[in-house]
Amino acid sequence: MRKLFQNQWVIMSASISGALILLILGFLFLNIQATDRPYIIHYKAITGIDLFGSWWNLYVLGLVAILILLFHLFLAKILWGKIRELSYFLLFSAPLLEIVILIATINIIKINY
């Protein structure tokens, strides 16, 4: 793991991912209140609202973002000595996936308010 985090690209990718996760969680903590009313959890452009849930179901978005980062770091560590290009792909795809989760978080918050 030490050799993995000596690479500047790995540090940059992990830092961007960490910042995006903090941004996702910040949006959720600032905008979602613990209430009894149902929140819209999923929305499709064609069919509209198709899933309601309680306030804590929205925090799954932040949990998924954290799990993506941890899983990609774990796989990158395993593949670092064997297929370095695949490790880079995993490390650079994590921030892209988290940007998608950030956009979904912003949209869900806008739909609920």
C-alpha positions in Angstrom: 0.0 0.0 0.0 2.9 2.3 0.7 4.2 2.1 -2.9 0.7 2.8 -4.2 0.4 6.1 -2.2 3.9 7.3 -3.2 2.6 7.9 -6.7 1.3 11.5 -7.3 -1.5 10.4 -9.6 -2.9 8.1 -6.9 -2.7 10.8 -4.3 -4.5 13.3 -6.6 -7.2 10.8 -7.5 -7.8 9.8 -3.9 -7.9 13.5 -2.8 -10.4 14.4 -5.5 -12.5 11.4 -4.5 -12.3 12.4 -0.8 -13.3 15.9 -1.6 -16.3 14.8 -3.7 -17.4 12.4 -0.9 -17.3 15.3 1.6 -19.3 17.5 -0.8 -21.9 14.8 -1.2 -22.2 14.2 2.5 -22.2 18.0 3.1 -25.1 18.5 0.7 -27.0 15.7 2.4 -26.4 16.9 5.9 -27.3 20.5 5.2 -30.5 19.7 3.2 -32.1 16.6 4.6 -33.9 16.8 7.9 -35.0 13.9 10.0 -38.8 14.1 9.6 -41.7 11.6 9.3 -42.7 12.8 5.8 -41.6 10.6 2.9 -38.8 11.8 0.6 -38.5 11.1 -3.1 -35.7 8.6 -3.5 -35.8 7.9 -7.2 -37.1 9.9 -10.2 -37.2 9.0 -13.9 -37.6 11.6 -16.5 -40.1 9.5 -18.5 -42.2 7.9 -15.8 -41.7 10.4 -13.0 -41.4 9.5 -9.3 -41.2 5.7 -8.7 -39.7 5.4 -5.2 -40.4 7.0 -1.8 -38.5 6.4 1.4 -37.6 7.9 4.7 -34.9 10.6 5.2 -32.1 8.1 6.1 -32.5 6.3 2.7 -31.0 9.4 1.0 -27.7 8.9 2.9 -27.2 5.7 0.9 -25.8 7.9 -1.8 -23.0 9.0 0.4 -22.4 5.4 1.6 -22.2 4.2 -2.0 -19.7 6.9 -2.9 -17.5 5.8 0.1 -17.8 2.2 -0.9 -16.8 2.9 -4.5 -13.6 4.7 -3.3 -12.7 1.9 -0.9 -13.4 -0.8 -3.4 -11.4 0.9 -6.2 -8.5 1.5 -3.8 -8.6 -2.2 -2.7 -8.6 -3.4 -6.3 -5.9 -0.9 -7.3 -3.7 -2.1 -4.5 -4.1 -5.8 -5.6 -3.4 -5.0 -9.3 -0.7 -2.4 -8.7 2.2 -4.8 -9.2 0.6 -6.8 -12.0 -1.4 -4.6 -14.3 -0.6 -1.0 -13.4 -2.7 0.4 -16.2 -5.8 -1.2 -14.8 -5.0 0.3 -11.4 -4.8 3.7 -12.9 -8.2 3.1 -14.7 -9.8 2.1 -11.3 -8.3 5.1 -9.5 -9.4 7.6 -12.2 -12.9 6.1 -12.6 -13.7 6.5 -8.9 -13.9 10.4 -9.1 -16.0 10.1 -12.3 -18.5 7.8 -10.6 -18.6 10.1 -7.6 -19.3 13.1 -9.9 -22.3 11.1 -11.1 -23.4 10.5 -7.5 -23.0 14.2 -6.7 -25.2 15.1 -9.7 -27.8 12.6 -8.5 -27.6 14.0 -4.9 -28.2 17.5 -6.1 -31.1 16.5 -8.3 -32.7 14.5 -5.5 -32.4 17.4 -3.1 -33.9 19.8 -5.7 -36.8 17.4 -6.3 -37.6 17.2 -2.6 -37.6 21.0 -2.1 
